[in-house]
Amino acid sequence: MEEVPTDPQTKGRSQYVGLPGEHYVVYSLLVRRFHASVVGGNVPNVDVLVSSGDGSSQISLQVKTSRWAYRRKRWGHEAYEWEVGSSAVGRHSTSHWYAFVDLQERNGSS
């Protein structure tokens, strides 16, 4: 398996973490017979559009992806953690959901 780029200019760039997470969510929805598509970055707060198989209901998703979300000793217990900007706090809707993806990478390599 190919290593994740470790060049200082590319390390940590969201496109190397966020896009794989978005595509994984789309894949996971498609195999469950939902219609799903990555928006492409031009829509604020929306990464994926999803529709039921018959098109009768739709939602938008914002995908939060972490290279390694697992925290062994966070506040005294095991936890998973994703960075979510302050603009997401308090934003909720029945038609806008969040998807959290853990790539399970350690030290920048798969």
C-alpha positions in Angstrom: 0.0 0.0 0.0 1.3 3.5 -0.9 2.5 5.7 1.9 0.8 9.0 2.7 2.9 12.0 1.6 5.1 13.2 4.4 6.5 16.3 2.6 6.1 19.3 4.9 4.2 21.2 2.1 1.6 18.4 1.8 1.4 17.0 5.3 -1.8 17.9 7.1 -3.6 19.4 4.1 -7.3 18.7 4.3 -7.5 17.4 0.8 -5.4 14.4 1.7 -7.7 13.6 4.6 -11.1 15.1 3.8 -11.5 13.8 0.2 -10.9 10.2 1.0 -13.4 10.4 3.9 -16.0 11.9 1.6 -15.5 9.3 -1.1 -15.7 6.5 1.6 -19.0 7.9 2.8 -20.4 7.9 -0.8 -19.2 4.4 -1.4 -20.8 3.2 1.9 -24.1 4.8 0.9 -24.1 3.5 -2.7 -23.6 -0.1 -1.6 -26.7 0.4 0.6 -28.7 1.5 -2.5 -28.8 5.2 -1.7 -28.0 7.8 -4.4 -25.0 9.8 -3.2 -22.6 12.3 -4.8 -19.6 14.4 -3.6 -20.4 18.1 -4.1 -16.9 19.1 -4.9 -16.0 21.9 -2.4 -18.0 24.8 -3.8 -20.9 24.5 -1.3 -20.3 25.8 2.3 -20.9 23.1 4.9 -22.1 20.5 2.5 -19.8 17.7 1.2 -22.2 15.0 0.0 -25.8 15.0 -1.3 -27.8 11.9 -0.6 -31.2 10.7 -1.8 -33.3 7.6 -1.0 -33.4 5.0 -3.7 -36.7 6.1 -5.0 -35.8 9.8 -4.7 -38.6 10.6 -2.2 -36.3 12.1 0.4 -32.9 13.9 0.4 -30.3 15.0 2.9 -27.0 16.8 2.8 -24.0 15.6 4.7 -20.9 17.3 6.1 -18.1 14.8 6.4 -15.5 15.1 9.2 -12.5 12.9 8.6 -9.7 12.1 11.0 -6.4 10.3 10.3 -6.6 8.7 13.7 -9.6 9.6 15.9 -9.0 7.1 18.7 -7.8 8.6 21.9 -6.7 6.1 24.4 -6.6 8.3 27.5 -8.8 11.3 26.8 -10.3 12.8 30.0 -9.6 9.5 31.8 -11.2 7.1 29.4 -11.1 5.9 25.8 -12.7 8.1 23.2 -12.9 9.1 19.5 -12.4 12.7 18.6 -12.8 14.8 15.4 -12.1 18.4 14.9 -15.3 20.3 14.3 -15.2 24.1 13.7 -17.2 26.5 15.9 -19.5 27.2 12.9 -20.9 23.7 13.2 -21.9 24.1 16.9 -25.6 24.6 17.2 -26.2 24.0 13.5 -28.8 21.2 13.1 -31.6 20.2 10.8 -33.5 17.1 9.9 -32.1 17.4 6.4 -28.4 18.2 7.2 -26.4 15.4 8.9 -22.8 14.9 9.9 -20.7 11.8 9.0 -17.6 11.0 11.0 -14.8 8.9 9.3 -11.7 7.5 11.0 -9.0 6.5 8.5 -7.2 4.7 11.3 -3.7 5.8 10.3 -0.9 6.1 12.8 2.0 8.6 12.4 0.9 9.6 8.9 1.2 6.1 7.4 -1.5 3.5 6.6 
